[in-house]
Every structure is written in structure tokens, then in C-alpha cells.
Amino acid sequence: MSILNNLRKAHAAIVLDQTKRALQPNNPDLGKLGGHINELAVDALTHGLGSDAWTDYMTLFASNPAELAQLADPAKTEGVAGAAWLRQMRAYIVSNAICDIGTNGKTFDKVTADVNIAEDQANEEFIKTRKVAIPDVVE
């Protein structure tokens, strides 16, 4: 799995959740995913790179420890080919989900495939540690 694909899948899941909420406005279980991701993004921004809040947020888009390291630990990507844009993309990944509480979740806006330095296999145990479960709505 790649970080960029995870960002795109999060966007699709948020849009689907918001669409279902529009069709079923009285269903209290719908329309919350974007808000949950927004809350984690605000915490990540507020507490900053290197914080637990940053790691919690970036875990949403990493499928394994190697991908998380490139999103949450700049020291692990120093000197790695393709890492030059990573600092900027980390900022986009956080700011894209902060637009408002009803974020459209366009979590991948301005993020390119250059973010995919480490593309190891998805680790299901690692994915289970996410603070918010992002359903896989894309096959």
C-alpha cells in the first residue's frame, strides 16, 4: 500500500460517509468520519511534529512502520532520494483536513507520488492501531 493511496482512500471514505449522511440525515452514525479526522489533524498541528498527536494522525495514512517513519520522523528520511518534498507534503497532509469541522477530506490535495518513499506491504496489526478506522470503500 502507499501513503498516497491511503490518503485517496480516506477521501473516498469521507465523501461516501457525507453522502450517506445527506441521504439519511436522521442517522446519528453517519457523517462523523471527516470530523474525527479533522480533530486528529488539529491535534497534530497543535502539538507538532514529533508529538504523539502527530504520530496518531499520520498513522491514519501509513500501512506499516516504514511509511509512518517517513511521515512522522524526519531524521529517518534525511538524505533519502525523493525526500526533498516530504516536508512540504507532511504540512499538506495535516492542513488538508483542517479546513473546517465538516472537512471534505481531500486529504491528498497537493500530495504527489513522491511521498511514497517506503512502500512495504501493509501490516494489518499496525493498521489496527489507528485512532480512527477508515473503511476501505474503494476496491
N, C-alpha and C positions, 0 to 999 in steps of 0.2 A: 504494500500500500504506500502511497505517497502523501506527503503533507498537503500538497495542492489538491489531490483528490479528496482528502478528508475535509478540507475547507469547502470544497464544492458540495460534498455530501451534506455537510452541516447546513449550508444554504438551502439545499433542496428540502431537507427535513423541516427547516423553519418555515419555508414558504408553504409546504404541504400542511403543517400544523396551523398556520394562519388561515389558510384556505378552508380547512375543516372547521375552524372556529367561526369563520364567516358564514358557513353553511349551517352550523349548529350553534348559534350564539348562546344558547342556554346550557351548553355542556361545559361544566366547570373544569373538565380535564383537558380541554383544548386551548390552544393559544398561549401556552406558557413557555415553550422551549426558547423562543427568542429572548424573553425576559430573563430566563435563567442564565443563558449565555451572556447577556448584557451585564448581569450582576457580577459574573466571574470576570468579565473584561474590565469593568470599573475597578474591582478589587485588584486586578493585576496592575492596572495603571497606577492606582493609588499607592500600592505597596512597592511597585517597581521590580525591575529585572533582578533576579536572584532571590526574590521572596517566595514563600510557599504559595502565595496567591498567584504569582506569575506562573509557577510550575503547574498549579492546578488548572489554570486557564489553558496553557499550552498543551497539556496532556489531552485536551479535547481533540486536538488535531494531529497528534502523534500516534503511531500504531505500535511503537516499540521504544525502548530506552535510547536507541541511537538517534531516532528522529526527535525525541524530546530533548536530548542533549544539544542538538543544533538549534532548537528553539529557545531553550532555557539557560544554556551555559555557553556564553560567547568564547570562553577560553578553549572549549573543545573544538571550535571551528576556526581558530586563528591559523592563518596560512593555508587553509584548505582551498583548493581551486573552486571557484564559484561562490565563495563565502562573502565576497565583497558587497553584494546586495542584501545579504542576510539581515544586517542591522536595520535597514530600511523596511524590509518585509516584516520583521518582527513588530515594528511600530504599526504597520498597516494591519496586521492580524489582530492587534489589540484595538486599534482605533475604529476598524470597520464595524465592530459590534457595539460601539458606544454611541452611535448616532442618536438614539433615543431608546426608551424602555421598550418600545414596540419595534425594535430594530428589524429591518428586512433581512438581516442575517447575511448580507452579501459579504461573507467572511473572507472571500478570496479576492476582493477588489484590489487591484494593483499588485497582486502577488503572482509571480511567474514561476515556471517550472524550475528556475534557478534555485528555488527554495529546497528542492529535492536533492540535497547532497547525500544523505544517508537513506537508502531505500532497502531496508531489510524486510524480512517477512513480518506480517502482522503477528503480534503476540497477544492472544486473547486474554491471558491473565493480566497483562499490562492494561489493556483496553478496559477491563472491568474496574480499574482504579479511578476512572473518570468520575468527577463530581456530578456530571450531568450525562445521562445516557442519550446519545444521539442516534435515533433509529436509522437504519440503512434503508432508505426509501428508493435508492437507485440500484438497479441490477445490471 
